């Protein structure tokens, strides 16, 4: 009986710390002096990699946004993987854009990245990864330079919402704001590393090759492997909220279920990196690795929220005191979630969409039920906002 009680306590602690950790990070951030990074003295040489799989509708828009960068020293490598039907319509009349069509289907982000790297026209000092559905802010590379200029070799920017046309898109954007605030800005500010988001990120070419050149990462989740390789070397991943790419948010329920099933599958495949990272953090006395390991162990939001509510209700019969602690922890999480929105430039439509969170969670539960077959879905999410004018103006509360 004692063993069962101890096991139950451990399980609750492993679930419950995820509720309060973000707020603890927020409190710790007040102890850290904010740094201002100066403009880089000179432009570096970037290879900008844009990957597309099966769909090319959005490529003209993302390439045009890149060509409007306030920067001159870069080349764009567009890797059109398995785009047999659409590639004939692509015509980029600019010498800075190199269109690459692999002779065989690659079916992997990293394979597409290295196909571009192996076809670099010159030895680019840095590379940055942009999704085919993204649009790039004109100051994107200038802001990345500020972090590289002080010695960082990996930098994650912000993926702001390109579209807020449905409640699903707004809630997807709210999730991204939460993760950028806690897993990006605050983690980096307290001396750990920002988590990688899959696009809007940049690295020295040497580091990227060192981490992934000898690994064949299939399916979703290459960013999980990459961040584990970087932080495992005790290097930090910097974060900047000023290097912005605009990312298409999920607009339809079927799109949400398929996308989230792949993402959940990715967490189950790679959450074990967290134990390894915590071990390295203890061995190396590394705050970077230890705190980052704690974050890697955290399940997707809806999973630990549902588990937390379940634990609270179970304790109504076992211990009213513990049930009350669960309630307090859930309230702390809600406060922390609100802080992430309030401290960010959050559109009023996102606030209004929050009443639909239960419905959003329901579809993610459906995703969890399909997680075993997640890799049978297309490796690319279907895009519905393919133009340059798809960025919706923000609506602010005044």
N, C-alpha and C positions, 0 to 999 in steps of 0.2 A: 504493500500500500504506500509506503514511504517513497519507493522508487517511482511509482505512478505520479505521486504528488510533485516530486522534484522534476520529473519529465514535463508535467503540465506547466509548471512555473517557467521552465526553460523555454518551452514553446511560446508562452505568452510574452516573455521578454524579447525573443527573436522577432516576434510580430510587432510588438508594441513600440520598440525603439524607433521604428520607421515613422511613427506618428509624431514624435517629439524632436527627432534629430534635425529636421529643417529649421524649427524655431530655435534650437540650440545653436545651430550655425549662424542664424541671424543675430543672436545675442553676441556671439563671439566676434562677429564682424565689426562690432563697435569698438573692439580692442585693437583693431588693425588700422594703421594710418593709410589713407587712400593715396594711391600713387597716380601721378599724371605723366603720361608718356609723350615725349616730344616727337615732332615730325622728323622722319628719317632724312638724313642729309642728302641722300641720293637714291635713285630708283634701283631696285634689284631686278633680276631677270626671272620672270615667271612663265611657267608652262601652265596654262589654264585648261584642265581636262573636263570636258562635258561628255557624259555618257548617256546614250539612248538605247533602249531595248524594245524592239518591235514597233515603237511609236516615234514618229518624227515631227508631228504637228507643231510641237512647241519649240523645236530647235531654232527656227528663224528668230523668234522673240528673244530667247536667252542669248543667242549670239549677238543680236543687235544691241542688247543691253550691255554686253561685255565690250563691244566696240565703242561704246560711249563712256568708258572708264576715263577718269582724269589721270591717265597713266599712259606711258608710251612703250615701255620695255616688256613686252609680253607677246606670246603666240597662243592661239586657241586651237586645241586639238579636240575635234568632235569625233567620238567613236560611235558609229552607227552599227550596233550589233543586231543581227537578225532583222534587218530593215529592208528586205529585198524589194518589197512593193513600193516603198515610199522614197527611197534614196534618190531616184531619178529627178524628183521635184526639188531637191536641195541644190541651191546655187548661191554660194557665198562669194560675192565679187570683192574680195579683200585678201591680200597676200598674207595677212596675219592669221587667217583661218585655214586650218588644214583638216580636211574631211577624210576620215579613215573608215574603211569598210573591211572588217576582218573576213578572210575567205571562208572561215568556218565559224559556226555559232560559238561564242565564248560563254554566255550564260552566267556571268559572274562579274561583280563590280571590280574586284581586284584584277581579274584577267583583262578587263577593258582598260583599267588604269595602266597596267604594264604594257599593254599593246600600244598605248599612247606613248609611254615613256621610252619604249624601244624604238619608237618612230619620231622621237624628238629631233627637230631640225638643228638644234644646238643644245649645248649642255646647260640647261636651265638650273640656276641656283636653287630655286624654289618651285614648288608646284601647289596648285590649289584645285580642289574638287568641287564642281558645281553640277547639280542635277539638271536634267533636261527640262524640268518644269519650273526651274528657278528663274528669277530675274535678279540682276546684280545692281546694287547701288553704285553710282559713279565714283564714290570715294572708297570702295571696297578694298582695293589693293593698298591705297595710301594708309588706311587704318591698320591693316595687317602689318605693314612695314614698321609701325611704331613699336610693336611687340618684338618682332624679329631684331630690330635695331638694338635692343637691350639684352640680346643673347638667347631668347627663346627659339626653339627649333620646331615647335608645333603650336598652332594657334587656332582656336575655334571662334568663329563669329556668331552672329545672331541670325536665325531663320524667322523672319517676320511673316505674317500672313499675307498672301497675295490676294486671297479671296475670303470674304466673310458673308457669303450669300445664303448660307443655311445655318440652322442651329448646330448641326454636326461640325461644320467648318469653324464656327465660333468656339465650340467646346474643344475642338482639336487645337485651336490657337491658344486657348486658356491653358491647356496642358503644356504646350510648348513654352509659354511664358513662365509657368511654374518651374519647369526643368531648367530653362536658361537662367532663371534667377538663383535657384539653389545649387543645381549641379554645374552651373557655369560660373556666374559672377561670384557667388559667395564662396564656393569651394576654392576657386583660384585666389580670392582675396585673403583667405585664412592660411594660405601656404600650401594647399594641395593642388590638384589638377582639375580642370574642367573636363566633363565627359564629352565625347565626340558625338556629333549629331548626324553624320553621314554625308553632309554637304556643307558649304560655307566654311570650310576648314582648309588650312594650309600647313605645309611642312617643308623643311629643307628636303630637296630631292634625295640627298644622301641618307637622311633618317628614314624616309619612307621606304627606300630600297632595303635598307638594313633590317627593317622590321618585317617586311612582307614579301620580299622577292623570292624567298625560298619556301613560302607557304602557299598552298592552293586553297583559298577560302571560298567555299561554294555556298550558295543560298544567301539569305539575308544575314547581316551581322558582321560584315567585315570591319566596321568601325569598332565593334566590341573587341575583336582580336587586336586591332591596331592600337587602341588605347591601352590594352593590357601590356602589349609589347613596349610601348613608350614609357609608361609609368613603371613597368617592371624593371626598366633600366634606370629607374629613379630620376628620370627627366620629367619636367613639369609641362603640362599642356596649358598654355595661356588662354585667357578669354578676353575678348573685347566686344562690347555691346555696340560699337560703332561700325564694325565691318558687317554690313547687312546684305543678306540675300533674301528675296521674297519667295516664299515657298507655297506651293498649292496645298490647301487644306482639304481634308476629306469632306465631300459634300453629300454622299449617298450611303445608305445603310449597308448595301451589299459591298460597296467599296471599303467601308469601315471594317466590316467583319473579315474580309480577306486580308486587308493590310494588317490589322491587329493580330490575326492568327499567326502571321509570319513573325511579327515582332515578339509575341509571347513565346513562340517556339524558340526564337533567338535567345530570350532570357533563360529559358530552361537549359539551352545548350551551353551557355557561357557564364552563368552566375557563379560557377565554381571558381572562376578567376578571382573572385572576391576573397576566398579563403587563402589562396596563394598570395594575394597582395597584402592581406593583413599579416601573414607570416613573414613576408619580406619586410614589412614596416616595422615589426617587432625586432627582427634580426638586425636590420640596418638603422634602427632608431630613426625611422623616416616618417615624419608627419604626413608627407605627400602620399606615400604608399599606404599607410595605415588608414587614414581617413578615406582615401579613394576606395580601398577594399570594402569598407563599411557600405559605401554607396553602391558598389557592384552587387552586394548581396540583397539589396532591396528589390522586392518583386514589383511588377507593374502596379500603379496606383490602385486600380480597382480591386486587385487581389488582396492587398494588405488592408484595404478599407473594409471589404466584406469579411475578411477573417477577424478583424478587430471588432466589428459589430457582433459577429458570432460569439467571440470570447466574452464580450460584455453580457450578452444574454445568458450564456451558460453560467456566468458568475452570479446572476440573480438568484440562482438556486444554491450555489456553492459558497459565495462570499459577497455580501452586499458592499463591503469595503473595497474589494478588488473591482467589482462592477462599477463603483463610483470612480475609481482611478482610471478605468477604461473610458468612462464618459468624459472625464477631465482631459485625457489624452486626445480623444477625438475632437474636443473643443479647441485644444491647442493646435491640432492639425488644421482645422478650419480657419483659425486665426492666421496661421502661417501661410495658408493658401491665399487668403485675402491680402496679406502683406505683399506677396509676390505680384499680385495684380495691381495693388495700389502703388507700389514702388516702380512699376513699369508704365509705359505709355499705352494703357489699355483702352481699347475702343469700347464705347458704351454698349454696343451690340453684344460684346462678349459677356458683360455683366448681366444683360437681360437673358442671355442663353443659359445661365447657370441653373435655372429652374428645371432644365431638361437633363440635368446630370443623371437622375435615375434611369432614364431611357437610354442615355449614352452608355451607362454601366451595363444595362441589359444586353446591348449589342456586343459589348466586350466579353460578357459571359458566353454568348454564342460563339465568339471567336475562340475562347478557351476550349470549348467543346470540339472545335475543329482543328486544334493545334497539331494533332498527330499528322494530319494531311496537309499542313500548311505549305510544305515545300513542293506540293503538287500544283499549287497555284502558280501563275505567272510570276517571274521574279520582279516584274515591274508593276507598279500601281497605274491603273488607267487614269489618264489626265483629261480633264474637261475644260480647263482654262488655259488656252494655248496662245493667247495674244498678249501684246505688250500693254494693252489698256485694261488688263484684267485686275490690276491693283485697285481695290476699292478704297475710296477716301475714308479717313477715320472720322468717327462721330464722337465728339468729346462731351462729357457731362459738364455743364456750366450752370 
